[in-house]
Amino acid sequence: MSNIIEVKKAVLKFLKENINCFDPTVIKIEKVNDSWKAITELYEEDSFLKSMNLPPKKIRLFYLVKMDNNLEVTAFERLSSFEGADNDDD
C-alpha cells in the first residue's frame, strides 16, 4: 500500500518523463477506493504561438493523474480548469 508522499513523487516523476512541462506541482491528492487521484498544475509552452514562430509563452494547465496502489498510472488527462477536476464520476 502506498502513502501520499510516494504518490506525489510518482506523479511528478511521470509528468516530467512524459510531458514537456515546467514546474509541475501537485495541488490535490485523494485516495478513492483502492486507487489514487492527483490534480497537478504545470506550465507548458503555448503550442499555437510556437507553431506561428512567435515568442514562446508559458501557459498554466491542470492534469488529472490516476494511479493504482502499486503506483502504476492507470489514466491521465488534461483538464480545462481546476474546477473541472471535481466533475469525475469516481
Buried (B, 14 or more C-beta within 10 A) or exposed (E): EBEEEEBBEBBBEBBEEEBEBEEBEBEBBBBEEEBBBBBBBBBBBBEEEEEEEEEEEEEEBBBBBBBEEEBEBEEBEEBEEEEBBEEEEE
